[in-house]
Amino acid sequence: MNTASQTVSLGRSHLLAERSLFDWLFALLVVALTGYAFSRYGASMDGYERGILAGAAPVLIALGWFWGSLRVLMLVVGALALVAIGLYGRVQDGFGADLAQAENVFLLKYFLSSQSAILWMGVLFFMSTAFYWIGFFAPSPAEGDGNAAQRIGSRLAWVAVAMALIGTLVRWFESHQIAPDVGHIPVSNLYEVFVLFCWVTTLFYLYYEQHYVLAQQGASGHRRPAQAMGGHALDGASVRSVGAFVLLVVSAAVGFLLWYTVVREAQEIQPLVPALQSWWMKLHVPANFIGYGTFALAAMVAFAYLIKQTAGETSWRKLAPLALLGAVLCLEPLVFRKNPIEAISSYWAVYFGITALIVGGILAMRRRIAARLPALELLDDLMYKSIAVGFAFFTIATILGAFWAAEAWGGYWSWDPKETWALIVWLNYAAWLHMRLMKGLRGTIAAWWALAGLAVTSFAFLGVNMFLSGLHSYGTL
C-alpha cells in the first residue's frame, strides 16, 4: 500500500474511531427503521422512491454524526411522530387510521395532530423571537453563551423546529389515511412549504449559533471562526443576539401562515394536481427551500450588519435607506394583496402596525442593539457562509427542476415566469459570490446586495404565483 492510500485509510479509521457508543446506536437505529420502512411500505414504492429511502439512511446518520444536536432532535421528533401515529391507529376506518381521533384524543387534539403541532410551532417561534429581543436589554455575563433570555430564545427555537417536523411527518401520515390517491410528502402547496421554510431557516441559524458559541468556548472541533475574522474575540451573548434578527423573518412567515390558515383554510389536505405527482418533487422542493431559507438568513444578518454599522449615525438623511427598507418590509404584505380592500383588512392593518413599531424601535435603539451584536467581520462571515450554502442547494434544485420539467412537460426549460425568476435569483447570488471571491466584495455593498436579494427571492417565491400566470401556478393566494 502506498503512502497516499495509507493516509486515506488511517483518516477513515480515525474518523470511525472517534464515534461514541451513542453514535453507533443512533446509526443502528436509523438502519433498523429504514429496514422496517422497506418491509412495511416497500410494496407501495416505485424504484425511485426506494432509492430515495435507501439514500436517506446514510444522509441522516452522517448529519447526526456531524452535528450531535440533530441526533437528539431526530430521536425526539421520530418518537413523538410514532406516538401520534399509534394514537390515530387505535381506531380504523375504510382507508386505515381514523382521522376523527384528532378531535377525540387529548394528545392529538392539543399537541400531536399535524395542525396542532404546526400551531404550536407558530406560538413557539413568536415566543423565541420575543426572548431573543429581550436578551438585548438583559444583563449578560462577561463570559459564556449568552444571558438567560437568549438561551431561552434558543431553546424555544429548537422546540419550535421539533414541532414543525412532528407536524410535517404526522401530516404526511394523515394524507395517506384520507384516500389511496391523496397521500403525498407535505411540500406541495404554500401552507406546507411555509412550514418547511420556517424550520429550515431556523435550523440553519441554530447550527451557526451553536458553532460560533462552541468556538468561543473552545469546545468545537471545527476551525475557530476567529481565525477567519482577523482574530476578533467571540462572545456568546453577541453571537446569540443575531437570532433576534433571523427569527423576525421566521415570525413574519408564521404571521402569513396564520392568515393563510384562517382565511384560506389552507391546512386542509388536498390531492396533488397531476404535474406534482412525481418523485422529483421530493427532491426539488426541499433543495429549493434550503436555498430560500439560507438566503433569508443572510438578508437578516445583513440587516443586523447595517444596524451595527450605522449605530453612530445621527443624521436621519444617512439613515433614510434603512428607514425605507423598514417601510418596504412593513408594506410588503399589503403590496402582495391584489384586492385593495383585503390589503387594508384588520389583520394586515395589525400586521403593518406591529412591523412598523418593530422597525422603528430597532432604528431608535440602534446604538444599544449594535453594542450587543457581534463584530462586523463575524456578521460578514455568516452572511457569506449562508449565501454559499444557499447557492449550492439552489443550483441543485434548479437542475432537478429542469429534469422534472422534462418529465412533466417534455422540455428542460420553457421560460415560464417561475423558471425565469429562478434564473434571476441564481444569477443574483452567482454575481454576489463572484464579486466576493474574485474582487473581495465585503461590507456595506455586500450587505445591501444581500437585502436586495431577499426582495428578488420573495418575488420569485410569492410574487410570480400571484401576478404572473404560468405552468407553476400551484400556490395561488
C-alpha positions as CSV (number, residue, x, y, z in Angstrom):
1,M,0.0,0.0,0.0
2,N,1.5,3.4,-0.9
3,T,1.7,6.3,1.4
4,A,-1.2,8.2,0.0
5,S,-3.6,5.2,0.4
6,Q,-2.3,4.6,3.9
7,T,-3.1,8.2,4.8
8,V,-6.7,7.9,3.4
9,S,-7.2,4.6,5.2
10,L,-5.9,5.9,8.5
11,G,-8.0,9.1,8.1
12,R,-11.2,7.0,7.7
13,S,-10.2,4.7,10.6
14,H,-9.6,7.7,12.8
15,L,-13.0,9.2,11.8
16,L,-14.8,6.0,12.7
17,A,-12.8,5.6,15.9
18,E,-14.0,8.9,17.1
19,R,-17.6,7.7,17.1
20,S,-19.1,7.2,20.6
21,L,-21.4,4.3,21.6
22,F,-24.3,6.7,21.2
23,D,-23.2,7.4,17.6
24,W,-23.2,3.8,16.7
25,L,-26.6,3.1,18.5
26,F,-28.0,6.0,16.6
27,A,-26.7,4.7,13.3
28,L,-28.1,1.2,14.1
29,L,-31.5,2.7,14.9
30,V,-31.6,4.6,11.6
31,V,-30.7,1.4,9.7
32,A,-33.3,-0.6,11.6
33,L,-36.1,1.9,11.0
34,T,-35.1,2.1,7.3
35,G,-35.4,-1.7,7.1
36,Y,-38.8,-1.5,8.8
37,A,-40.0,1.1,6.3
38,F,-38.9,-1.1,3.4
39,S,-40.7,-4.1,4.8
40,R,-43.8,-2.2,5.7
41,Y,-44.2,0.2,2.8
42,G,-41.8,-1.1,0.1
43,A,-44.6,-2.6,-2.0
44,S,-46.2,0.8,-2.4
45,M,-43.0,2.5,-3.6
46,D,-41.5,2.7,-7.1
47,G,-37.8,2.3,-7.8
48,Y,-37.0,6.0,-7.4
49,E,-38.8,6.1,-4.0
50,R,-36.9,3.1,-2.8
51,G,-33.6,4.8,-3.9
52,I,-34.5,7.9,-2.0
53,L,-35.3,6.0,1.1
54,A,-32.1,4.0,0.8
55,G,-30.1,7.1,0.3
56,A,-31.8,8.9,3.2
57,A,-30.4,6.5,5.8
58,P,-26.7,7.3,5.4
59,V,-27.5,11.0,5.0
60,L,-29.3,11.0,8.3
61,I,-26.5,9.1,10.0
62,A,-23.9,11.5,8.6
63,L,-25.9,14.5,9.7
64,G,-26.3,13.1,13.2
65,W,-22.6,12.4,13.4
66,F,-21.7,15.8,12.1
67,W,-23.9,17.7,14.4
68,G,-24.8,15.9,17.6
69,S,-27.8,18.1,18.4
70,L,-29.5,16.7,15.3
71,R,-29.5,13.2,16.8
72,V,-31.5,14.3,19.8
73,L,-33.8,16.3,17.5
74,M,-34.3,13.2,15.2
75,L,-35.0,10.9,18.1
76,V,-37.5,13.2,19.8
77,V,-39.3,14.0,16.6
78,G,-39.4,10.4,15.5
79,A,-40.7,9.1,18.8
80,L,-43.5,11.7,19.1
81,A,-44.5,11.2,15.5
82,L,-44.8,7.5,16.1
83,V,-46.8,8.2,19.3
84,A,-49.2,10.3,17.2
85,I,-49.5,7.6,14.5
86,G,-50.1,5.0,17.2
87,L,-52.9,7.1,18.7
88,Y,-54.5,7.5,15.3
89,G,-54.2,3.8,14.6
90,R,-56.2,2.7,17.6
91,V,-59.4,3.2,15.6
92,Q,-59.7,2.2,12.0
93,D,-61.9,3.4,9.1
94,G,-62.2,2.3,5.5
95,F,-58.8,3.7,4.5
96,G,-56.8,3.0,7.6
97,A,-56.4,5.1,10.8
98,D,-59.5,7.2,11.7
99,L,-58.5,10.8,11.5
100,A,-61.5,11.8,13.6
101,Q,-59.4,10.8,16.5
102,A,-57.7,14.1,16.2
103,E,-60.8,15.6,17.9
104,N,-61.3,12.8,20.4
105,V,-57.8,12.1,21.8
106,F,-56.3,14.7,24.1
107,L,-52.7,14.4,22.9
108,L,-53.8,14.6,19.3
109,K,-56.2,17.4,19.7
110,Y,-53.9,19.7,21.6
111,F,-50.4,18.6,20.7
112,L,-49.6,16.0,18.1
113,S,-52.1,16.2,15.2
114,S,-50.5,17.9,12.3
115,Q,-52.5,21.1,12.7
116,S,-52.0,21.3,16.5
117,A,-48.2,20.7,16.2
118,I,-47.9,23.4,13.5
119,L,-49.9,25.9,15.6
120,W,-47.5,25.2,18.5
121,M,-44.7,25.8,16.1
122,G,-46.0,29.2,15.4
123,V,-46.6,30.1,19.0
124,L,-43.1,28.9,20.0
125,F,-41.4,30.9,17.1
126,F,-43.2,34.1,18.3
127,M,-42.0,33.4,21.9
128,S,-38.5,32.6,20.8
129,T,-38.3,35.9,18.8
130,A,-39.5,37.8,21.9
131,F,-36.9,36.2,24.2
132,Y,-34.1,36.9,21.7
133,W,-35.1,40.6,21.7
134,I,-35.4,40.7,25.5
135,G,-31.8,39.4,25.5
136,F,-30.7,42.7,24.1
137,F,-31.7,44.5,27.2
138,A,-31.0,41.9,29.8
139,P,-27.6,41.8,31.6
140,S,-25.1,39.4,30.1
141,P,-22.3,37.6,31.8
142,A,-18.7,38.6,31.0
143,E,-18.2,35.1,29.5
144,G,-20.4,32.3,28.5
145,D,-23.1,31.5,25.9
146,G,-25.4,34.5,26.4
147,N,-27.8,35.7,29.0
148,A,-30.8,33.7,30.3
149,A,-33.3,35.3,27.9
150,Q,-31.1,34.5,24.9
151,R,-30.7,30.9,26.0
152,I,-34.5,30.6,26.5
153,G,-35.0,32.0,23.0
154,S,-32.6,29.5,21.5
155,R,-34.2,26.5,23.3
156,L,-37.7,27.7,22.3
157,A,-36.5,27.8,18.7
158,W,-35.3,24.2,19.0
159,V,-38.7,23.1,20.3
160,A,-40.4,25.1,17.5
161,V,-38.3,23.2,14.9
162,A,-39.2,19.9,16.6
163,M,-43.0,20.7,16.5
164,A,-42.7,21.8,12.8
165,L,-41.1,18.4,12.0
166,I,-43.6,16.5,14.0
167,G,-46.4,18.3,12.3
168,T,-44.9,17.6,8.9
169,L,-44.4,13.9,9.5
170,V,-47.9,13.5,11.0
171,R,-49.4,15.4,8.1
172,W,-47.7,13.1,5.7
173,F,-49.2,10.1,7.6
174,E,-52.6,11.8,7.7
175,S,-52.7,12.4,3.9
176,H,-52.3,8.7,3.3
177,Q,-55.3,7.9,5.6
178,I,-57.7,10.1,3.6
179,A,-57.7,8.1,0.4
180,P,-55.2,6.0,-1.6
181,D,-54.6,8.7,-4.2
182,V,-54.2,11.6,-1.7
183,G,-51.1,10.7,0.3
184,H,-48.0,12.8,-0.5
185,I,-45.0,14.3,1.1
186,P,-46.2,17.7,2.5
187,V,-44.2,20.1,0.3
188,S,-46.9,20.6,-2.3
189,N,-48.6,23.9,-1.6
190,L,-47.9,27.3,0.1
191,Y,-49.1,26.2,3.5
192,E,-46.7,23.2,3.6
193,V,-43.7,25.0,2.1
194,F,-44.1,27.9,4.6
195,V,-43.7,25.4,7.4
196,L,-40.7,24.0,5.6
197,F,-39.2,27.5,5.2
198,C,-39.7,28.2,8.9
199,W,-37.9,25.2,10.3
200,V,-35.2,25.1,7.6
201,T,-34.3,28.8,8.2
202,T,-34.2,28.4,11.9
203,L,-32.3,25.1,11.9
204,F,-29.5,26.7,9.8
205,Y,-29.3,29.6,12.1
206,L,-29.2,27.3,15.2
207,Y,-26.3,25.5,13.6
208,Y,-24.3,28.7,13.1
209,E,-25.2,29.9,16.6
210,Q,-24.1,26.7,18.2
211,H,-20.9,26.5,16.1
212,Y,-19.8,30.1,17.0
213,V,-20.7,29.7,20.7
214,L,-18.8,26.5,21.0
215,A,-15.9,28.1,19.2
216,Q,-16.0,30.9,21.7
217,Q,-15.9,28.3,24.5
218,G,-13.1,26.4,22.8
219,A,-15.2,23.2,22.7
220,S,-15.6,22.8,19.0
221,G,-13.6,20.5,16.8
222,H,-14.0,22.8,13.8
223,R,-11.7,25.6,12.8
224,R,-12.2,28.6,15.1
225,P,-14.1,31.3,13.2
226,A,-11.9,34.0,14.9
227,Q,-9.1,32.8,12.6
228,A,-11.2,33.8,9.6
229,M,-12.2,37.1,11.1
230,G,-8.9,38.8,11.8
231,G,-8.7,37.2,15.3
232,H,-11.7,39.1,16.7
233,A,-12.8,37.8,20.0
234,L,-16.1,35.9,20.1
235,D,-18.7,36.4,22.8
236,G,-21.6,34.0,23.3
237,A,-24.0,36.8,24.1
238,S,-23.2,38.7,20.9
239,V,-23.4,35.6,18.8
240,R,-26.8,34.7,20.1
241,S,-28.1,38.3,19.5
242,V,-28.1,37.6,15.8
243,G,-31.1,35.2,16.4
244,A,-33.3,38.2,17.2
245,F,-32.9,39.4,13.6
246,V,-33.2,35.9,12.0
247,L,-36.3,35.0,14.0
248,L,-38.0,38.1,12.7
249,V,-38.2,36.8,9.2
250,V,-39.4,33.4,10.5
251,S,-42.1,35.1,12.6
252,A,-43.2,37.1,9.6
253,A,-43.6,33.8,7.7
254,V,-45.6,32.4,10.7
255,G,-47.8,35.5,10.5
256,F,-48.5,34.8,6.9
257,L,-49.2,31.2,7.7
258,L,-51.8,32.0,10.3
259,W,-53.6,34.3,7.9
260,Y,-53.4,31.7,5.2
261,T,-54.8,29.1,7.6
262,V,-57.7,31.2,8.8
263,V,-58.8,32.9,5.6
264,R,-58.0,30.2,3.0
265,E,-58.3,27.1,5.3
266,A,-55.0,26.1,3.8
267,Q,-54.4,23.4,6.4
268,E,-56.9,21.1,4.6
269,I,-55.0,18.3,2.9
270,Q,-55.8,18.3,-0.9
271,P,-54.9,15.7,-3.6
272,L,-52.0,16.6,-5.8
273,V,-52.5,18.0,-9.2
274,P,-51.1,15.7,-12.0
275,A,-47.9,17.7,-12.6
276,L,-47.0,17.4,-8.9
277,Q,-47.4,13.6,-8.8
278,S,-43.8,13.0,-9.3
279,W,-40.9,11.7,-7.2
280,W,-38.9,14.8,-8.4
281,M,-41.0,16.9,-6.0
282,K,-39.5,15.1,-3.0
283,L,-36.0,16.3,-4.0
284,H,-36.6,19.6,-5.9
285,V,-38.8,21.4,-3.3
286,P,-36.7,20.7,-0.2
287,A,-33.5,21.7,-2.0
288,N,-35.2,24.9,-3.2
289,F,-36.3,25.9,0.2
290,I,-32.9,25.3,1.7
291,G,-31.8,28.0,-0.7
292,Y,-34.7,30.3,0.2
293,G,-34.1,29.8,3.9
294,T,-30.4,30.5,3.8
295,F,-30.9,33.5,1.5
296,A,-33.4,34.9,4.0
297,L,-31.0,34.2,6.9
298,A,-28.2,36.0,5.0
299,A,-30.5,39.0,4.4
300,M,-31.4,39.3,8.1
301,V,-27.7,39.1,9.1
302,A,-27.1,41.8,6.5
303,F,-29.8,43.9,8.2
304,A,-28.0,43.4,11.6
305,Y,-24.7,44.4,9.9
306,L,-26.2,47.7,8.6
307,I,-27.7,48.4,12.1
308,K,-24.3,47.9,13.7
309,Q,-22.5,49.9,11.0
310,T,-24.9,52.9,11.3
311,A,-25.1,52.9,15.1
312,G,-23.2,56.1,15.5
313,E,-25.0,58.0,12.8
314,T,-27.1,60.9,13.9
315,S,-28.2,62.2,10.6
316,W,-31.6,60.8,9.5
317,R,-30.6,61.5,5.9
318,K,-28.0,58.8,6.2
319,L,-30.4,56.6,8.0
320,A,-33.1,57.1,5.3
321,P,-32.1,53.9,3.4
322,L,-32.7,51.7,6.5
323,A,-36.0,53.5,7.2
324,L,-37.0,52.9,3.6
325,L,-36.1,49.3,4.0
326,G,-38.3,49.1,7.1
327,A,-41.2,50.7,5.2
328,V,-40.8,48.1,2.4
329,L,-40.8,45.3,4.9
330,C,-43.9,46.6,6.6
331,L,-45.8,47.3,3.4
332,E,-44.8,44.1,1.5
333,P,-47.8,42.0,2.6
334,L,-50.1,44.8,1.6
335,V,-48.5,45.1,-1.9
336,F,-48.9,41.3,-2.2
337,R,-52.6,41.6,-1.8
338,K,-54.4,42.1,-5.2
339,N,-57.6,43.3,-3.6
340,P,-57.1,46.8,-2.0
341,I,-60.0,46.2,0.4
342,E,-58.4,43.0,1.6
343,A,-55.0,44.7,1.7
344,I,-56.2,47.1,4.5
345,S,-58.2,44.4,6.3
346,S,-57.9,44.3,10.1
347,Y,-55.4,41.5,10.1
348,W,-53.0,43.2,7.7
349,A,-53.5,46.6,9.4
350,V,-52.4,45.0,12.7
351,Y,-49.5,43.3,10.9
352,F,-48.5,46.7,9.5
353,G,-48.7,48.4,12.9
354,I,-46.6,45.7,14.7
355,T,-43.9,45.6,12.0
356,A,-43.7,49.4,11.9
357,L,-43.3,49.5,15.6
358,I,-40.6,46.8,15.5
359,V,-38.6,48.5,12.7
360,G,-39.0,51.9,14.2
361,G,-37.9,50.6,17.6
362,I,-34.8,48.9,16.1
363,L,-33.8,52.2,14.4
364,A,-34.5,54.2,17.5
365,M,-32.5,51.9,19.8
366,R,-29.8,51.0,17.2
367,R,-26.9,52.1,19.4
368,R,-27.9,49.8,22.3
369,I,-28.7,47.0,19.9
370,A,-25.4,47.4,18.0
371,A,-23.4,47.2,21.2
372,R,-24.8,43.7,21.7
373,L,-24.2,42.5,18.1
374,P,-21.0,40.6,17.2
375,A,-18.2,42.2,15.3
376,L,-18.9,43.2,11.7
377,E,-16.4,40.6,10.5
378,L,-18.4,37.8,12.1
379,L,-21.6,39.1,10.6
380,D,-19.9,39.4,7.2
381,D,-18.6,35.8,7.5
382,L,-22.0,34.5,8.5
383,M,-23.6,36.3,5.6
384,Y,-21.1,34.7,3.2
385,K,-21.5,31.2,4.5
386,S,-25.3,31.4,4.4
387,I,-25.3,32.6,0.7
388,A,-22.7,30.0,-0.3
389,V,-24.8,27.1,1.2
390,G,-28.0,28.5,-0.3
391,F,-26.5,29.0,-3.7
392,A,-25.2,25.4,-3.8
393,F,-28.6,24.0,-2.9
394,F,-30.5,26.4,-5.2
395,T,-28.3,25.3,-8.0
396,I,-29.1,21.6,-7.3
397,A,-32.8,22.5,-7.1
398,T,-32.7,24.3,-10.4
399,I,-31.1,21.3,-12.1
400,L,-33.6,18.9,-10.5
401,G,-36.4,21.2,-11.6
402,A,-35.2,21.0,-15.2
403,F,-35.3,17.2,-15.1
404,W,-38.8,17.4,-13.6
405,A,-39.9,19.8,-16.3
406,A,-38.6,17.4,-19.0
407,E,-40.6,14.6,-17.5
408,A,-43.8,16.6,-16.9
409,W,-43.9,19.0,-19.9
410,G,-41.4,17.5,-22.4
411,G,-38.7,20.1,-22.2
412,Y,-36.0,21.1,-19.7
413,W,-36.6,24.8,-20.0
414,S,-39.6,26.7,-21.2
415,W,-39.0,30.3,-20.0
416,D,-42.1,30.0,-17.7
417,P,-42.2,33.0,-15.3
418,K,-41.2,30.9,-12.4
419,E,-38.3,29.4,-14.3
420,T,-37.2,32.9,-15.4
421,W,-37.3,34.3,-11.9
422,A,-35.5,31.3,-10.5
423,L,-32.8,32.1,-13.1
424,I,-32.7,35.7,-11.9
425,V,-32.3,34.6,-8.3
426,W,-29.5,32.2,-9.3
427,L,-27.7,34.9,-11.3
428,N,-28.1,37.4,-8.5
429,Y,-26.3,35.2,-5.9
430,A,-23.8,33.9,-8.5
431,A,-22.8,37.5,-9.1
432,W,-22.6,38.2,-5.3
433,L,-20.3,35.2,-4.8
434,H,-18.2,36.0,-7.8
435,M,-17.6,39.6,-6.6
436,R,-16.7,38.3,-3.2
437,L,-14.3,35.6,-4.3
438,M,-12.8,37.4,-7.2
439,K,-13.0,41.1,-6.2
440,G,-13.1,40.8,-2.4
441,L,-16.5,42.3,-2.0
442,R,-17.2,43.0,1.7
443,G,-19.1,45.3,4.0
444,T,-21.8,47.7,3.2
445,I,-22.3,46.9,-0.5
446,A,-22.4,43.2,0.2
447,A,-25.0,43.7,2.9
448,W,-27.3,45.9,0.8
449,W,-26.9,43.4,-2.1
450,A,-27.9,40.5,0.2
451,L,-31.0,42.5,1.3
452,A,-31.9,43.2,-2.3
453,G,-31.5,39.5,-2.9
454,L,-34.3,38.8,-0.4
455,A,-36.6,41.1,-2.3
456,V,-35.8,39.2,-5.6
457,T,-36.2,35.9,-3.9
458,S,-39.5,36.9,-2.3
459,F,-40.9,37.8,-5.7
460,A,-39.7,34.6,-7.2
461,F,-41.3,32.7,-4.3
462,L,-44.7,34.5,-3.9
463,G,-45.0,37.4,-6.4
464,V,-44.8,35.2,-9.5
465,N,-47.6,33.0,-8.2
466,M,-49.8,36.0,-7.6
467,F,-49.1,38.3,-10.6
468,L,-47.7,36.1,-13.4
469,S,-49.6,33.1,-14.7
470,G,-47.7,30.1,-15.9
471,L,-47.1,26.4,-15.7
472,H,-46.1,26.7,-12.0
473,S,-49.4,28.3,-10.8
474,Y,-49.9,25.9,-7.9
475,G,-49.5,28.2,-5.0
476,T,-52.0,31.0,-5.7
477,L,-53.3,33.1,-2.9
